[in-house]
Amino acid sequence: MNTSQPPAATKRIVILGGGFAGVYTARYLEKLLRPEEATITLINRENYWVYQPMLSEVISGSIGLANVVSPIRRLCPRTNLVTREIEEIDLANKVVTVSPGFRPRQLLLHYDYLVIAVGNVTNFYGMPGMLENAMPFKTLADAMVLRNHVIRTLEEAEVEQDAELRRKLLTFVVGGGGFSGVEVIAEINDFVGAVKKNYLRLRNEPHRCVLIHSRNRILPEMAEPLALFAQNTLRKRGVEILLEERLAAATSEKAILKSGVTIPCKTIVCTVPSTLPLVIQDLECAKEAGRLVTNTSLELKDYEGQVWALGDCAVVKTVSGDRAPPTAQHAIREATTAASNIAAAIRGGSQVQFTFEGLGTLASLGHGAAVAQILGVKLSGLMAWFLWRCIYLMKMPGLNRKVRIATDWMLHLLFPPDLAQTKLEPERGIQNQHFQPGDLVFQQGDLGDSVYVIEKGECDVLREEPDGSQKLLATLKTGDYFGEMALLSDQSRNATVRARTAMNVLIIPKGNFDKLRHSVPAFGEIFRELARRRREENVKSERPRDLVEE
Ligand SMILES: Cc1cc2nc3c(=O)[nH]c(=O)nc-3n(C[C@H](O)[C@H](O)[C@H](O)COP(=O)(O)OP(=O)(O)OC[C@H]3O[C@@H](n4cnc5c(N)ncnc54)[C@H](O)[C@@H]3O)c2cc1C
């Protein structure tokens, strides 16, 4: 980053977010303004821009991981890129606080003009267990995690003896029937269908893909006949579509829908609903339906002439009064408007208004099928799929990426999908988990791999008797710990634990538990003492009655 101070007359433009809206604003500003007129600084979490419309193809590997993103430094060569987390925006003092890097110091960036383009995030609020068990699908990391997870479920299903668990491993649930939800379920369905033949035991087992949507038809942004075509095509390809339903909660064993229906599964992807990133939620300014309020010149209400907001984080209305939908094509056009208006603010011209009404919509339904509605013309099937690929390939900036993607697609037509995992996960850390009443936490005889702390709720500790009945040993409540006995004695679980009420727990895996008890002796002592007491209680409860009373 160029840290030298700009001359006093040079204006400082700071752009927050490196998605479609932020990157295209920087690109247009680079064209419109001379370096002596303004410095442009863009802050983004990653040093690359993600081409989200093609992100779902990473799941099947039909586009290579690195080809669906593009380095921001190459897209915006005259922009200072700050690859950090935006922590705070102070609109009154015109300063943005950025997270520390290697050196534990925050960075303060002062601006004359600010562009807020931070997109949105999936909102799991009020949906118990979703944060712990459902995957969002927005970033490159999300796509990588999902691809690896899907392959892992197949590997596990191949060796699993328990038929019920195998069915769960082969069930994939996606919430949200918009563009991203439809494209994700179609890709998972195609991918699993294509690679199952490489698994000796799975090749003849059915897999289940379920799409859950809150309205009476999917793809609400498209004309009804196209949405119905999409539904029929997905159903013919084996996808179950549950309409007028919503994901309400999740555990590690199932998705729970608003109607009370449960779907036993090990994969839940959630593409809706969305909310503002935390840094914008805290911002004191006008908001509507959880987004920033702007005028038709994209200026933030009450900060006209200083701050512009665009893309998925803003409510943008065109001059006709319609609300611009949160799509890439709108974000790009909003970026042109914002850049022109910032240039006008610097040079003293008048502000232009946002008038773009959309060119059309496209959605892929998996290999060889799509729906398209472009300039009033409706297309579906193979032709629409071909058009989808051509349009999105053309829109990908840079010849380099275009050639790489076209090559990936050609190879994907000739060879079966790649099945190799990219195993990047570090050792499993301390995590939260949610259980519904009646859910098993672990079973007698299981390997002891974690200790549990109850954050909220209750569970029963049960002993399986030789006659098959279960004896209640204890009921544990908020603040209690369990699971330590098997870890401390390196034996399998000597009891079954089942949630009595909805329960949130903190899970401390064995590796972390061992590190903590060896480096903090007092921590280990608490659990040793607890294990000793419980062993004594067990011995008492197993003694003949007269012996206990002696
Ligand atoms: C899977 C998927 C498929 C889609 N398909 C289509 C399609 O086919 N057609 C279409 O038109 N649209 C599609 N969309 C929608 C389209 O991609 C979005 O409307 C568009 O990306 C919005 O651009 P944006 O710049 O507002 O937000 P984003 O592209 O989300 O960019 C926001 C950026 O801000 C950064 N950021 C956020 N908070 C912080 C912080 N605190 N610190 C640092 N950086 C931060 C993020 O890392 C991100 O890079 C799709 C979206 C998804 C998720």
The ligand as an SDF file (V2000), in Angstrom:
LIG
                    3D

 53 58  0  0  0  0  0  0  0  0999 V2000
  -24.0840  -18.4370   -4.7390 C   0  0  0  0  0  0  0  0  0  0  0  0
  -24.5510  -17.1430   -5.3460 C   0  0  0  0  0  0  0  0  0  0  0  0
  -24.9920  -17.1240   -6.6700 C   0  0  0  0  0  0  0  0  0  0  0  0
  -25.4120  -15.9290   -7.2510 C   0  0  0  0  0  0  0  0  0  0  0  0
  -25.8200  -15.9390   -8.5400 N   0  0  0  0  0  0  0  0  0  0  0  0
  -26.1440  -14.7690   -9.1390 C   0  0  0  0  0  0  0  0  0  0  0  0
  -26.4830  -14.7390  -10.5150 C   0  0  0  0  0  0  0  0  0  0  0  0
  -26.5230  -15.7830  -11.1660 O   0  0  0  0  0  0  0  0  0  0  0  0
  -26.7610  -13.5470  -11.0640 N   0  0  0  0  0  0  0  0  0  0  0  0
  -26.7160  -12.3600  -10.3740 C   0  0  0  0  0  0  0  0  0  0  0  0
  -26.9330  -11.2830  -10.9310 O   0  0  0  0  0  0  0  0  0  0  0  0
  -26.4330  -12.3670   -9.0510 N   0  0  0  0  0  0  0  0  0  0  0  0
  -26.1370  -13.5310   -8.4190 C   0  0  0  0  0  0  0  0  0  0  0  0
  -25.8400  -13.5460   -7.0820 N   0  0  0  0  0  0  0  0  0  0  0  0
  -25.9220  -12.2980   -6.3070 C   0  0  0  0  0  0  0  0  0  0  0  0
  -24.6930  -11.4280   -6.4970 C   0  0  0  0  0  0  0  0  0  0  0  0
  -23.5230  -12.2040   -6.4450 O   0  0  0  0  0  0  0  0  0  0  0  0
  -24.6910  -10.3380   -5.4350 C   0  0  0  0  0  0  0  0  0  0  0  0
  -25.8500   -9.5650   -5.6120 O   0  0  0  0  0  0  0  0  0  0  0  0
  -23.4670   -9.4650   -5.5640 C   0  0  0  0  0  0  0  0  0  0  0  0
  -22.3160  -10.2120   -5.3170 O   0  0  0  0  0  0  0  0  0  0  0  0
  -23.5440   -8.3020   -4.5800 C   0  0  0  0  0  0  0  0  0  0  0  0
  -22.3520   -7.5950   -4.6230 O   0  0  0  0  0  0  0  0  0  0  0  0
  -21.8590   -6.7680   -3.3470 P   0  0  0  0  0  0  0  0  0  0  0  0
  -20.5850   -6.1150   -3.7640 O   0  0  0  0  0  0  0  0  0  0  0  0
  -22.9540   -5.9110   -2.8390 O   0  0  0  0  0  0  0  0  0  0  0  0
  -21.5910   -7.8380   -2.2110 O   0  0  0  0  0  0  0  0  0  0  0  0
  -20.5100   -9.0130   -2.1500 P   0  0  0  0  0  0  0  0  0  0  0  0
  -20.2000   -9.5230   -3.5150 O   0  0  0  0  0  0  0  0  0  0  0  0
  -21.0390   -9.9750   -1.1450 O   0  0  0  0  0  0  0  0  0  0  0  0
  -19.1890   -8.3060   -1.5850 O   0  0  0  0  0  0  0  0  0  0  0  0
  -19.0830   -7.7770   -0.2820 C   0  0  0  0  0  0  0  0  0  0  0  0
  -17.6130   -7.7870    0.0870 C   0  0  0  0  0  0  0  0  0  0  0  0
  -17.4440   -7.0930    1.3180 O   0  0  0  0  0  0  0  0  0  0  0  0
  -16.5230   -7.8040    2.1200 C   0  0  0  0  0  0  0  0  0  0  0  0
  -16.7990   -7.4960    3.5310 N   0  0  0  0  0  0  0  0  0  0  0  0
  -17.9810   -7.5700    4.1960 C   0  0  0  0  0  0  0  0  0  0  0  0
  -17.8230   -7.2050    5.4850 N   0  0  0  0  0  0  0  0  0  0  0  0
  -16.5100   -6.9100    5.6340 C   0  0  0  0  0  0  0  0  0  0  0  0
  -15.7060   -6.4980    6.7410 C   0  0  0  0  0  0  0  0  0  0  0  0
  -16.2460   -6.2700    7.9460 N   0  0  0  0  0  0  0  0  0  0  0  0
  -14.3970   -6.3170    6.5420 N   0  0  0  0  0  0  0  0  0  0  0  0
  -13.8180   -6.5280    5.3240 C   0  0  0  0  0  0  0  0  0  0  0  0
  -14.5320   -6.9190    4.2390 N   0  0  0  0  0  0  0  0  0  0  0  0
  -15.8510   -7.1110    4.3910 C   0  0  0  0  0  0  0  0  0  0  0  0
  -16.8150   -9.2730    1.8000 C   0  0  0  0  0  0  0  0  0  0  0  0
  -15.6820  -10.0710    2.1290 O   0  0  0  0  0  0  0  0  0  0  0  0
  -17.0660   -9.1990    0.2920 C   0  0  0  0  0  0  0  0  0  0  0  0
  -15.8670   -9.3530   -0.4250 O   0  0  0  0  0  0  0  0  0  0  0  0
  -25.4230  -14.7280   -6.4770 C   0  0  0  0  0  0  0  0  0  0  0  0
  -24.9950  -14.7610   -5.1420 C   0  0  0  0  0  0  0  0  0  0  0  0
  -24.5670  -15.9510   -4.5710 C   0  0  0  0  0  0  0  0  0  0  0  0
  -24.1000  -15.9570   -3.1350 C   0  0  0  0  0  0  0  0  0  0  0  0
  1  2  1  0
  2  3  1  0
  2 52  2  0
  3  4  2  0
  4  5  1  0
  4 50  1  0
  5  6  2  0
  6  7  1  0
  6 13  1  0
  7  8  2  0
  7  9  1  0
  9 10  1  0
 10 11  2  0
 10 12  1  0
 12 13  2  0
 13 14  1  0
 14 15  1  0
 14 50  1  0
 15 16  1  0
 16 17  1  0
 16 18  1  0
 18 19  1  0
 18 20  1  0
 20 21  1  0
 20 22  1  0
 22 23  1  0
 23 24  1  0
 24 25  2  0
 24 26  1  0
 24 27  1  0
 27 28  1  0
 28 29  2  0
 28 30  1  0
 28 31  1  0
 31 32  1  0
 32 33  1  0
 33 34  1  0
 33 48  1  0
 34 35  1  0
 35 36  1  0
 35 46  1  0
 36 37  1  0
 36 45  1  0
 37 38  2  0
 38 39  1  0
 39 40  1  0
 39 45  2  0
 40 41  1  0
 40 42  2  0
 42 43  1  0
 43 44  2  0
 44 45  1  0
 46 47  1  0
 46 48  1  0
 48 49  1  0
 50 51  2  0
 51 52  1  0
 52 53  1  0
M  END
$$$$
